[in-house]
Amino acid sequence: MGKKVKKEVEPPPKDVFDPLLIESKEVATVVLMLDSPEEEILAKACDAIYKYASKAFERHPKKRLNRLMVPDNVMMKSQHISFPTTWHGGDENKVTLLGLGAVQRLYKLISHENPVVRRNAIMIFGIMASNQDVKKLLRELNVTSSLLSRLVPEEDVVIHEFATLCLAHMAVEYTTKAQIFEQGGLEPLISLLGSPDPDVTKNSVECIYLLVQDFQSRAAVCELNVIPPLLDLLKSEYPVIQLLALKTLEVISKDRETRIILGENQGLDHLLTILETEEFSDLHVEALAVLGNCLEDADTMQLIQQTGGLKKLLSFVGVSTVPDIQKNAAKAIARAACDSENRKILNEENVESCLINLLEIDDDGVKVAASQAISAMCENVASKRAFGLQGIPQLVQLLSSDDEEVKEAAVMALANLTTASQSNASAVAEAEGIKPLVETLNAERHGAIANAATVLTNMAMQEPLRLSIQSHGVMSVLTEPLRSTSSQVQSRAALTVAAFGCDADARSELRNAGGLEPLVELLHSKDREVRRNACWAVMVCASDELTAVELCRLGHCVLFNRAIDILEEINQSTARRNNFSEAALERLLDNNLSQKYSQMGYLSSSNVITDGFYDYGKIKPGVKLPSLEELSMQELTDRRAIIFVSTKTQEDVLAIEEKPRRVSYELATLSPLTSRRSSREISSVRKWKGKKEEEKLKEVAEILSEVQDEINLEDAQWQPPPDYMLMNYINDASKTILPLTTTREQVVALAQFVADKMGGAIERDELHNFSWELHISEIEFELKSNVVPIGKVKKGTFCHRALLFKVIADRLGIGCSLVRGEYNRAWNEVKLVDDSPQGVTGLLLPPQEYIVDLMFVPGFLMKQGSAEADQYKYI
């Protein structure tokens, strides 16, 4: 037998380090290990940091969406590196890792050659990217480019999951959206929608949903054919994936091209299927939102109608009891109704009944959406008629809602319903809507106030409704909207004032409520519509002489002058001028002819001079015109004489004052203590039957007090002294001129009459010797005042004669205008019809305009534009 030889054990190489088991108690130590060149150390360090950064949670056997732990068979166990159990995961740990520089080290590892290291590093990023500070640093490192490069089919599904999770966290911000789009990230994300892993699918569709919020991505996904995979996701067994797919479809279907592609891929059928399936009730709201976008296209609407889908949709809305579904359905109808063809189709499907039913739902959001849809459908005449028959009472009831948004939506619908529809305006009144509409003028929302004013304006087109609204004090309420800071409210309120200002009682109410001042302030507005409607309202209100007088009284004529100045400024601007500004200025001046003549130097034949008129002379725009009373109180100066007109005697004034006194006496006799009563008084007393004696006496006392106030006001009003000579002129002229048969004869006779009273005819060459200035000065000295009655002027020049001619002509009913020239020149223009040419009968010629000579050849008529007329005016 041979000898057994003993085998020797070879010693380990001297340059090999023995395995070392390490238990680290500091996370900083583990972070430093990320700099190790050893792949195993890197993998184990990443695994430990992943556990530290996240909280492990149970995975559902089927639905483990967004898992934070990879399967055991592919996870490298870090048995040799562990953290103490006192370290907790969450945002605090992520911030700690960020502070230790873990993010920068991990960024280098997401492109590592070792797939396990690469995978574990990306997993950490997927978890940490939920932190805002981490997200900011990742964006600075441009980590999106590296992550997108890992979304290739060759990579592990876990890398896909956490890379898309990280991208989804970062895509919330616009800058990252732009980075992903520019780096071509849409295409790999869309390709991952078909991934067998539900987490990858969920993260990918969520990232796409965030990206398509930007219009560039929204246009690009259509070119990348995203619609088919999104429609496939609607069949997913995971509700969250279905929900994200619907939300993405809702966003991208706002573009018309996408809606066309959606229709071509039977997307409408998929959406209707979801609505018909009770199991998908949690998806109905989003599916309805996508359908609502599709309904905006007339072609799509027609397609849905032809396939019966529209009827199913309206039926579904009718039976649903979910407020969000009802609200979104109404919103969809409102958007679809922006197209005229769609409105026609919706009307054919009796959408009006559906919307009216939604007004009855006990949910404010549904009421708002339904009211807005009704507003949109009002563009269709048939729909407007249908809503007028059924929906107006419900909308009127909503005006009393405590919810301001509901009130605003309801009154907007009423505004659209009553526009160009007298029947609907009457229906609002029949539904007792006047009072709540007037009250809505005090609402909190500007939209509600503006639309309430619009409804009232629409109703004011009918006189009975206008008077009924006026009885609710609408003009008093409008004073606050006129002061609003909203240009829309200001514009509508001014327009409402214009609509109601045609009634004298309404104008009086506006004056008493202080509404004239804010109305004039609106003339300053930079908003074109506000300025236009304010001019309109001023024009209407200024047609009332009392209102014009009140404008003068406010601030001692300051407000009135300011209104005129503003209107003149507007009319001088080609950009700001409008038809109503010109008419408003004309109307204001028509009710203050003294101001008009001094400022514009012209009075038309319709401007009838009455008592109290005075010629102050020419003034510049913006200069305040003193009142005749103020001028009469001033001492005599060397300025030109102010010629005034007054034919009212003291007896006339007393007669006017006596009238309210008689009314006062008659009212006093209505007292039940009076034994003698007229039949009218007895009738008035009978109306008081059933009242207590004290109430009757109190009412009489109040009436007497009001009348006495009027008497005191009348007594306090200053009256110019009567011009008896002018009265004689008018009486004499009426006796000698009115009997003449033709207007031409009357004009000639009146010219001769005026010239005779003002110093007779003057030779043109002797005009400089006609000392009318001295005569006027003597009158001023005699009266100790610059205010001179025109009847006292015996030697008058052009301006005096033309004024006297206009005064008497207006009293006799002879139409003529008064024009001021330069250097005390003035003349009268009359329109006369010339005789037919000789031998021609029955030919009616148009009237010709003539200048009346009152100085040189009194009664000579000079055709306007002729040489003699120009000579008379200027030479």
TISE-848228 format. One line per 5 residues: number of its first residue (from 1); their letters; for each residue x, y, z of C-alpha. Coordinates in steps of 0.5 Angstrom, whole numbers, m for minus. Example, Ala and Ser with C-alpha at 12.3 -4.5 7.8 and 13.67 -1.06 7.14 Angstrom:
<pts>
1> as> 25/m9/16 ~ 27/m2/14 $
</pts>
This chain:
<pts>
1> mgkkv> 0/0/0 ~ 2/7/m2 ~ 3/12/3 ~ m2/17/4 ~ 0/25/3 $
6> kkeve> m3/31/7 ~ m6/36/2 ~ m4/43/4 ~ m9/49/4 ~ m7/55/0 $
11> pppkd> m7/62/4 ~ m11/67/1 ~ m8/73/m4 ~ m5/78/0 ~ m8/84/m4 $
16> vfdpl> m15/81/m2 ~ m19/84/3 ~ m23/80/8 ~ m31/81/7 ~ m33/86/13 $
21> liesk> m40/86/16 ~ m42/93/17 ~ m48/96/21 ~ m49/103/21 ~ m53/108/25 $
26> evatv> m52/114/21 ~ m55/115/15 ~ m49/120/13 ~ m45/114/13 ~ m49/110/8 $
31> vlmld> m50/116/4 ~ m42/116/3 ~ m42/109/1 ~ m46/112/m6 ~ m39/114/m8 $
36> speee> m36/107/m7 ~ m33/104/m13 ~ m36/97/m11 ~ m43/95/m15 ~ m45/91/m9 $
41> ilaka> m44/96/m4 ~ m48/101/m9 ~ m53/97/m9 ~ m54/95/m2 ~ m53/103/0 $
46> cdaiy> m59/105/m5 ~ m63/99/m2 ~ m62/102/5 ~ m63/109/3 ~ m70/107/m1 $
51> kyask> m72/104/5 ~ m71/110/9 ~ m74/115/4 ~ m80/111/4 ~ m85/107/8 $
56> aferh> m86/100/6 ~ m94/98/5 ~ m98/92/4 ~ m99/91/m4 ~ m105/89/m6 $
61> pkkrl> m105/82/m10 ~ m108/85/m16 ~ m108/93/m15 ~ m101/95/m13 ~ m101/101/m16 $
66> nrlmv> m95/106/m14 ~ m92/100/m10 ~ m86/103/m6 ~ m82/96/m6 ~ m80/91/m12 $
71> pdnvm> m82/84/m12 ~ m77/80/m7 ~ m74/75/m13 ~ m71/82/m16 ~ m70/86/m10 $
76> mksqh> m62/85/m7 ~ m63/84/0 ~ m59/89/4 ~ m57/84/10 ~ m51/87/12 $
81> isfpt> m53/95/12 ~ m59/97/16 ~ m62/103/20 ~ m64/103/27 ~ m72/102/28 $
86> twhgg> m72/109/31 ~ m71/112/24 ~ m78/114/21 ~ m79/115/13 ~ m83/120/10 $
91> denkv> m82/128/8 ~ m77/129/14 ~ m72/123/12 ~ m72/126/4 ~ m70/133/7 $
96> tllgl> m65/129/11 ~ m62/126/5 ~ m62/132/1 ~ m58/136/6 ~ m53/130/6 $
101> gavqr> m52/131/m2 ~ m55/124/m3 ~ m59/127/m9 ~ m53/129/m13 ~ m49/122/m12 $
106> lykli> m56/118/m14 ~ m56/122/m20 ~ m49/119/m22 ~ m52/112/m21 ~ m58/113/m25 $
111> shenp> m54/112/m31 ~ m50/106/m28 ~ m48/100/m32 ~ m50/95/m27 ~ m58/94/m28 $
116> vvrrn> m59/93/m20 ~ m55/100/m18 ~ m59/103/m24 ~ m66/101/m22 ~ m65/102/m14 $
121> aimif> m62/109/m16 ~ m68/111/m20 ~ m73/108/m15 ~ m70/113/m10 ~ m72/118/m14 $
126> gimas> m79/116/m16 ~ m80/116/m8 ~ m76/123/m7 ~ m79/127/m12 ~ m85/128/m8 $
131> nqdvk> m81/133/m4 ~ m81/140/m7 ~ m74/142/m5 ~ m72/135/m8 ~ m76/136/m14 $
136> kllre> m73/143/m15 ~ m66/140/m15 ~ m68/135/m20 ~ m70/140/m25 ~ m63/144/m24 $
141> lnvts> m60/137/m25 ~ m64/136/m32 ~ m66/129/m29 ~ m71/129/m34 ~ m67/127/m40 $
146> sllsr> m64/121/m36 ~ m70/118/m34 ~ m73/119/m41 ~ m67/115/m44 ~ m69/109/m39 $
151> lvpee> m76/109/m42 ~ m74/104/m47 ~ m77/97/m48 ~ m70/94/m46 ~ m70/97/m39 $
156> dvvih> m73/93/m33 ~ m81/94/m31 ~ m79/97/m25 ~ m75/102/m28 ~ m81/104/m32 $
161> efatl> m85/105/m26 ~ m81/109/m22 ~ m78/113/m28 ~ m85/115/m30 ~ m87/116/m22 $
166> clahm> m81/121/m22 ~ m83/124/m28 ~ m91/125/m26 ~ m88/128/m20 ~ m84/133/m23 $
171> aveyt> m89/135/m29 ~ m93/139/m24 ~ m89/145/m26 ~ m89/148/m32 ~ m82/149/m33 $
176> tkaqi> m81/141/m33 ~ m87/140/m38 ~ m83/144/m43 ~ m77/140/m41 ~ m80/134/m42 $
181> feqgg> m84/136/m49 ~ m77/139/m52 ~ m73/133/m50 ~ m79/128/m54 ~ m82/125/m48 $
186> lepli> m89/124/m50 ~ m87/119/m55 ~ m84/114/m50 ~ m90/116/m45 ~ m95/114/m50 $
191> sllgs> m92/108/m52 ~ m92/106/m44 ~ m99/106/m44 ~ m100/99/m47 ~ m95/97/m41 $
196> pdpdv> m98/90/m38 ~ m96/93/m31 ~ m101/97/m28 ~ m97/102/m24 ~ m93/104/m31 $
201> tknsv> m99/105/m34 ~ m102/109/m29 ~ m96/113/m28 ~ m95/114/m35 ~ m102/117/m36 $
206> eciyl> m102/121/m30 ~ m96/124/m33 ~ m99/125/m40 ~ m105/128/m37 ~ m100/134/m33 $
211> lvqdf> m97/135/m40 ~ m103/136/m44 ~ m105/142/m40 ~ m100/146/m44 ~ m102/147/m51 $
216> qsraa> m96/145/m55 ~ m96/138/m52 ~ m104/138/m53 ~ m103/139/m60 ~ m97/134/m61 $
221> vceln> m100/128/m57 ~ m106/128/m63 ~ m100/127/m68 ~ m97/121/m64 ~ m104/118/m64 $
226> vippl> m105/118/m57 ~ m113/117/m58 ~ m113/109/m59 ~ m109/107/m53 ~ m113/112/m48 $
231> ldllk> m120/109/m51 ~ m117/102/m49 ~ m115/105/m42 ~ m123/106/m41 ~ m123/98/m41 $
236> seypv> m118/98/m35 ~ m120/94/m29 ~ m117/99/m25 ~ m121/105/m24 ~ m116/110/m22 $
241> iqlla> m113/109/m29 ~ m120/110/m32 ~ m121/116/m29 ~ m114/119/m31 ~ m115/117/m38 $
246> lktle> m122/121/m38 ~ m119/127/m35 ~ m114/127/m41 ~ m119/126/m46 ~ m123/132/m43 $
251> viskd> m117/136/m44 ~ m115/134/m51 ~ m122/134/m53 ~ m122/142/m52 ~ m119/142/m59 $
256> retri> m123/141/m65 ~ m118/136/m69 ~ m118/131/m63 ~ m125/131/m63 ~ m126/129/m70 $
261> ilgen> m120/123/m68 ~ m124/121/m62 ~ m131/121/m67 ~ m127/117/m72 ~ m125/112/m67 $
266> qgldh> m132/111/m64 ~ m130/114/m58 ~ m137/117/m57 ~ m139/110/m56 ~ m134/108/m51 $
271> lltil> m137/115/m47 ~ m144/113/m48 ~ m143/106/m45 ~ m139/108/m39 ~ m146/113/m38 $
276> eteef> m150/107/m39 ~ m146/102/m34 ~ m148/103/m27 ~ m142/100/m24 ~ m138/106/m27 $
281> sdlhv> m142/111/m24 ~ m136/114/m21 ~ m133/116/m28 ~ m140/119/m30 ~ m138/126/m29 $
286> ealav> m131/126/m33 ~ m135/122/m38 ~ m140/127/m39 ~ m135/133/m39 ~ m131/129/m45 $
291> lgncl> m138/129/m48 ~ m139/136/m47 ~ m133/138/m51 ~ m135/133/m57 ~ m142/137/m57 $
296> edadt> m139/143/m59 ~ m138/141/m66 ~ m144/141/m70 ~ m142/135/m74 ~ m141/131/m68 $
301> mqliq> m147/134/m65 ~ m151/131/m71 ~ m148/125/m71 ~ m150/124/m64 ~ m157/126/m65 $
306> qtggl> m157/121/m71 ~ m155/115/m67 ~ m160/116/m61 ~ m154/118/m57 ~ m157/125/m55 $
311> kklls> m163/123/m53 ~ m160/118/m49 ~ m156/123/m46 ~ m161/128/m44 ~ m165/122/m41 $
316> fvgvs> m159/120/m37 ~ m159/127/m34 ~ m166/127/m33 ~ m166/121/m29 ~ m160/122/m25 $
321> tvpdi> m160/124/m18 ~ m152/126/m18 ~ m152/134/m17 ~ m145/134/m21 ~ m147/130/m26 $
326> qknaa> m153/135/m27 ~ m149/141/m27 ~ m144/138/m32 ~ m149/136/m36 ~ m152/143/m36 $
331> kaiar> m145/146/m37 ~ m144/142/m43 ~ m151/144/m46 ~ m149/151/m45 ~ m142/150/m49 $
336> aacds> m146/147/m54 ~ m151/152/m55 ~ m145/157/m57 ~ m146/154/m64 ~ m153/156/m68 $
341> enrki> m154/149/m71 ~ m153/146/m64 ~ m158/150/m61 ~ m163/148/m67 ~ m161/141/m66 $
346> lneen> m162/141/m58 ~ m169/145/m59 ~ m171/139/m63 ~ m169/134/m58 ~ m173/138/m53 $
351> vescl> m167/141/m49 ~ m172/146/m46 ~ m176/141/m41 ~ m169/138/m39 ~ m166/145/m37 $
356> inlle> m173/147/m33 ~ m173/141/m29 ~ m166/142/m27 ~ m168/149/m24 ~ m172/145/m19 $
361> idddg> m166/141/m17 ~ m164/143/m9 ~ m157/144/m11 ~ m154/151/m12 ~ m149/149/m17 $
366> vkvaa> m154/146/m21 ~ m159/152/m21 ~ m153/156/m24 ~ m151/151/m29 ~ m158/151/m32 $
371> sqais> m159/158/m32 ~ m153/159/m36 ~ m155/154/m41 ~ m162/157/m41 ~ m158/164/m43 $
376> amcen> m154/160/m48 ~ m160/157/m51 ~ m164/164/m52 ~ m161/165/m58 ~ m165/160/m61 $
381> vaskr> m172/164/m62 ~ m176/157/m61 ~ m172/156/m55 ~ m174/163/m52 ~ m181/162/m54 $
386> afglq> m181/155/m50 ~ m177/158/m44 ~ m182/164/m44 ~ m188/159/m43 ~ m185/155/m38 $
391> gipql> m179/157/m35 ~ m179/165/m33 ~ m183/163/m26 ~ m178/159/m24 ~ m172/164/m26 $
396> vqlls> m176/169/m22 ~ m176/165/m16 ~ m169/164/m16 ~ m168/172/m16 ~ m170/171/m8 $
401> sddee> m164/166/m7 ~ m159/167/m1 ~ m154/165/m6 ~ m151/171/m10 ~ m149/166/m16 $
406> vkeaa> m155/163/m17 ~ m159/170/m17 ~ m153/173/m22 ~ m154/167/m26 ~ m162/167/m26 $
411> vmala> m162/174/m28 ~ m158/174/m33 ~ m162/168/m36 ~ m168/173/m35 ~ m164/179/m39 $
416> nltta> m163/174/m45 ~ m170/172/m45 ~ m173/179/m45 ~ m169/182/m50 ~ m173/183/m56 $
421> sqsna> m179/179/m53 ~ m185/183/m51 ~ m188/177/m49 ~ m183/174/m44 ~ m182/181/m41 $
426> savae> m190/181/m40 ~ m189/174/m37 ~ m184/177/m32 ~ m189/182/m30 ~ m194/176/m29 $
431> aegik> m189/172/m25 ~ m189/178/m20 ~ m182/179/m22 ~ m181/187/m22 ~ m180/187/m14 $
436> plvet> m175/182/m14 ~ m171/185/m20 ~ m171/192/m17 ~ m168/189/m11 ~ m163/186/m15 $
441> lnaer> m160/192/m17 ~ m158/192/m10 ~ m154/185/m10 ~ m147/184/m9 ~ m145/182/m15 $
446> hgaia> m144/186/m21 ~ m146/182/m26 ~ m153/181/m22 ~ m154/188/m22 ~ m152/189/m29 $
451> naatv> m157/184/m32 ~ m163/186/m27 ~ m162/193/m30 ~ m162/190/m37 ~ m169/186/m36 $
456> ltnma> m172/193/m33 ~ m170/196/m39 ~ m173/191/m44 ~ m179/191/m40 ~ m179/199/m40 $
461> mqepl> m181/198/m47 ~ m188/197/m46 ~ m191/203/m42 ~ m196/199/m37 ~ m190/195/m35 $
466> rlsiq> m185/202/m35 ~ m191/205/m30 ~ m191/199/m26 ~ m184/199/m25 ~ m183/206/m24 $
471> shgvm> m188/205/m18 ~ m183/201/m14 ~ m178/207/m14 ~ m173/204/m19 ~ m170/211/m21 $
476> svlte> m168/212/m13 ~ m165/205/m13 ~ m161/206/m19 ~ m157/212/m16 ~ m152/207/m13 $
481> plrst> m151/203/m19 ~ m149/209/m22 ~ m144/210/m17 ~ m141/203/m18 ~ m134/202/m20 $
486> ssqvq> m136/197/m25 ~ m136/199/m32 ~ m141/194/m34 ~ m146/196/m28 ~ m145/204/m30 $
491> sraal> m147/203/m37 ~ m153/198/m36 ~ m155/203/m30 ~ m155/209/m35 ~ m158/206/m40 $
496> tvaaf> m164/204/m35 ~ m164/211/m33 ~ m165/213/m41 ~ m171/208/m41 ~ m175/211/m36 $
501> gcdad> m173/218/m36 ~ m178/219/m42 ~ m183/220/m36 ~ m183/226/m32 ~ m185/223/m25 $
506> arsel> m179/218/m26 ~ m174/224/m28 ~ m177/228/m22 ~ m175/222/m17 ~ m168/221/m20 $
511> rnagg> m167/229/m19 ~ m170/228/m11 ~ m166/222/m10 ~ m159/225/m12 ~ m158/221/m19 $
516> leplv> m156/227/m23 ~ m149/228/m20 ~ m147/221/m21 ~ m150/221/m28 ~ m146/227/m30 $
521> ellhs> m140/224/m27 ~ m140/218/m32 ~ m139/223/m38 ~ m132/223/m35 ~ m131/215/m36 $
526> kdrev> m126/212/m41 ~ m131/207/m43 ~ m134/208/m49 ~ m140/204/m48 ~ m141/208/m41 $
531> rrnac> m140/214/m44 ~ m145/213/m50 ~ m150/211/m45 ~ m149/217/m40 ~ m150/221/m46 $
536> wavmv> m156/218/m48 ~ m159/219/m41 ~ m157/226/m40 ~ m160/227/m47 ~ m167/224/m44 $
541> casde> m167/227/m38 ~ m165/234/m40 ~ m171/234/m44 ~ m175/236/m38 ~ m174/244/m36 $
546> ltave> m175/242/m29 ~ m169/237/m29 ~ m165/242/m33 ~ m166/248/m28 ~ m164/243/m22 $
551> lcrlg> m158/241/m26 ~ m157/249/m26 ~ m158/249/m18 ~ m154/244/m16 ~ m147/247/m14 $
556> hcvlf> m150/254/m16 ~ m149/252/m24 ~ m142/248/m23 ~ m145/242/m24 ~ m149/244/m30 $
561> nraid> m143/248/m33 ~ m139/242/m32 ~ m144/237/m36 ~ m144/242/m42 ~ m136/242/m41 $
566> ileei> m135/235/m41 ~ m140/234/m47 ~ m136/239/m51 ~ m130/236/m50 ~ m133/229/m52 $
571> nqsta> m135/232/m58 ~ m129/236/m60 ~ m125/229/m60 ~ m126/224/m66 ~ m125/218/m62 $
576> rrnnf> m130/220/m56 ~ m135/223/m60 ~ m142/220/m61 ~ m149/221/m63 ~ m152/222/m56 $
581> seaal> m146/226/m54 ~ m148/231/m59 ~ m155/230/m58 ~ m154/231/m50 ~ m151/237/m51 $
586> erlld> m156/240/m56 ~ m162/238/m51 ~ m158/241/m45 ~ m157/248/m48 ~ m164/248/m51 $
591> nnlsq> m167/248/m44 ~ m162/254/m42 ~ m162/258/m48 ~ m158/264/m45 ~ m153/259/m44 $
596> kysqm> m154/256/m51 ~ m154/263/m54 ~ m148/266/m50 ~ m144/260/m52 ~ m146/257/m59 $
601> gylss> m148/264/m61 ~ m154/261/m65 ~ m162/259/m63 ~ m166/255/m68 ~ m173/256/m70 $
606> snvit> m175/251/m65 ~ m171/255/m59 ~ m177/259/m56 ~ m175/265/m52 ~ m179/266/m46 $
611> dgfyd> m179/270/m40 ~ m172/270/m36 ~ m168/270/m42 ~ m162/274/m43 ~ m156/276/m47 $
616> ygkik> m150/276/m43 ~ m145/276/m49 ~ m140/271/m52 ~ m137/267/m47 ~ m131/262/m48 $
621> pgvkl> m133/254/m47 ~ m132/253/m39 ~ m133/259/m37 ~ m139/260/m32 ~ m145/264/m34 $
626> pslee> m148/268/m28 ~ m155/267/m27 ~ m159/273/m28 ~ m161/274/m21 ~ m153/275/m19 $
631> lsmqe> m152/280/m25 ~ m158/284/m22 ~ m155/284/m16 ~ m148/287/m18 ~ m146/294/m18 $
636> ltdrr> m146/298/m25 ~ m139/297/m29 ~ m136/299/m35 ~ m138/292/m38 ~ m143/291/m44 $
641> aiifv> m150/291/m42 ~ m154/285/m41 ~ m161/285/m45 ~ m166/281/m42 ~ m173/279/m43 $
646> stktq> m179/279/m38 ~ m186/280/m40 ~ m189/277/m33 ~ m193/282/m29 ~ m193/282/m21 $
651> edvla> m200/280/m22 ~ m198/274/m26 ~ m193/272/m21 ~ m199/273/m15 ~ m204/269/m20 $
656> ieekp> m199/263/m20 ~ m197/264/m13 ~ m205/264/m11 ~ m206/257/m15 ~ m202/253/m9 $
661> rrvsy> m206/257/m4 ~ m213/255/m7 ~ m210/248/m7 ~ m208/249/0 ~ m215/251/2 $
666> elatl> m219/246/m2 ~ m214/241/2 ~ m216/244/8 ~ m223/243/7 ~ m223/236/7 $
671> splts> m222/235/14 ~ m228/231/17 ~ m229/237/22 ~ m231/242/16 ~ m239/242/15 $
676> rrssr> m239/244/8 ~ m236/240/3 ~ m236/240/m5 ~ m238/233/m8 ~ m231/232/m10 $
681> eissv> m229/233/m3 ~ m234/228/m1 ~ m232/223/m5 ~ m225/224/m2 ~ m227/223/5 $
686> rkwkg> m231/217/3 ~ m224/214/1 ~ m222/215/8 ~ m228/211/10 ~ m226/206/16 $
691> kkeee> m220/210/18 ~ m219/213/25 ~ m220/220/26 ~ m213/221/28 ~ m210/218/22 $
696> klkev> m215/223/18 ~ m212/229/21 ~ m205/227/21 ~ m206/226/13 ~ m209/232/12 $
701> aeils> m203/236/16 ~ m198/232/12 ~ m201/234/5 ~ m202/242/8 ~ m195/242/10 $
706> evqde> m192/239/3 ~ m196/245/0 ~ m194/250/4 ~ m187/248/3 ~ m188/249/m5 $
711> inled> m191/256/m3 ~ m185/258/1 ~ m181/255/m5 ~ m185/259/m10 ~ m185/266/m6 $
716> aqwqp> m177/265/m5 ~ m176/264/m12 ~ m173/271/m15 ~ m177/274/m21 ~ m174/279/m26 $
721> ppdym> m178/286/m26 ~ m183/286/m32 ~ m182/290/m38 ~ m188/293/m40 ~ m186/296/m46 $
726> lmnyi> m184/289/m49 ~ m191/287/m47 ~ m194/293/m51 ~ m189/291/m57 ~ m192/284/m57 $
731> ndask> m199/287/m56 ~ m199/292/m62 ~ m195/287/m66 ~ m200/281/m65 ~ m206/286/m68 $
736> tilpl> m202/289/m74 ~ m198/283/m76 ~ m202/277/m75 ~ m208/279/m79 ~ m203/278/m85 $
741> tttre> m204/272/m90 ~ m197/270/m91 ~ m191/269/m87 ~ m187/273/m92 ~ m191/279/m91 $
746> qvval> m191/278/m83 ~ m184/277/m83 ~ m183/284/m87 ~ m188/287/m83 ~ m185/285/m76 $
751> aqfva> m178/287/m79 ~ m181/294/m80 ~ m184/294/m74 ~ m178/292/m70 ~ m173/297/m74 $
756> dkmgg> m178/303/m72 ~ m178/301/m65 ~ m170/301/m65 ~ m169/307/m68 ~ m171/306/m75 $
761> aierd> m167/305/m82 ~ m160/307/m82 ~ m156/309/m88 ~ m150/304/m89 ~ m145/310/m89 $
766> elhnf> m148/313/m83 ~ m148/307/m79 ~ m142/310/m75 ~ m146/316/m73 ~ m151/312/m70 $
771> swelh> m149/313/m63 ~ m153/307/m60 ~ m147/306/m55 ~ m149/312/m51 ~ m156/311/m51 $
776> iseie> m155/304/m48 ~ m150/307/m43 ~ m155/312/m41 ~ m160/307/m39 ~ m155/303/m35 $
781> felks> m154/309/m31 ~ m161/310/m30 ~ m162/303/m28 ~ m156/303/m24 ~ m155/296/m27 $
786> nvvpi> m152/293/m33 ~ m158/289/m33 ~ m163/292/m38 ~ m170/290/m41 ~ m170/290/m48 $
791> gkvkk> m176/294/m48 ~ m172/300/m46 ~ m168/300/m52 ~ m170/305/m57 ~ m163/306/m61 $
796> gtfch> m161/299/m62 ~ m156/296/m67 ~ m156/289/m70 ~ m156/285/m64 ~ m161/288/m60 $
801> rallf> m166/288/m66 ~ m165/281/m68 ~ m166/279/m61 ~ m173/283/m61 ~ m175/280/m67 $
806> kviad> m174/273/m65 ~ m177/275/m58 ~ m184/278/m62 ~ m183/272/m67 ~ m183/267/m62 $
811> rlgig> m189/270/m59 ~ m193/270/m66 ~ m191/263/m68 ~ m187/266/m74 ~ m181/261/m74 $
816> cslvr> m174/264/m74 ~ m167/263/m72 ~ m162/268/m68 ~ m155/268/m70 ~ m149/272/m67 $
821> geynr> m144/275/m71 ~ m138/279/m69 ~ m137/286/m67 ~ m144/286/m64 ~ m147/283/m71 $
826> awnev> m153/279/m70 ~ m158/277/m75 ~ m165/273/m76 ~ m166/267/m81 ~ m173/265/m84 $
831> klvdd> m175/260/m88 ~ m180/262/m94 ~ m183/258/m100 ~ m182/262/m106 ~ m188/263/m111 $
836> spqgv> m189/258/m117 ~ m186/261/m123 ~ m190/265/m128 ~ m195/260/m132 ~ m194/254/m127 $
841> tglll> m199/252/m122 ~ m199/247/m117 ~ m192/246/m116 ~ m189/246/m109 ~ m182/249/m108 $
846> ppqey> m178/247/m103 ~ m177/253/m97 ~ m171/258/m98 ~ m167/261/m93 ~ m167/268/m92 $
851> ivdlm> m163/274/m88 ~ m168/279/m85 ~ m165/286/m86 ~ m167/290/m80 ~ m162/296/m80 $
856> fvpgf> m161/299/m87 ~ m167/297/m91 ~ m172/294/m86 ~ m176/288/m89 ~ m171/287/m94 $
861> lmkqg> m170/279/m95 ~ m163/277/m97 ~ m162/270/m100 ~ m158/266/m95 ~ m151/266/m99 $
866> saead> m152/272/m103 ~ m147/277/m103 ~ m152/282/m100 ~ m153/277/m94 ~ m146/276/m93 $
871> qykyi> m145/284/m93 ~ m150/285/m88 ~ m147/280/m84 ~ m140/281/m84 ~ m139/288/m87 $
</pts>
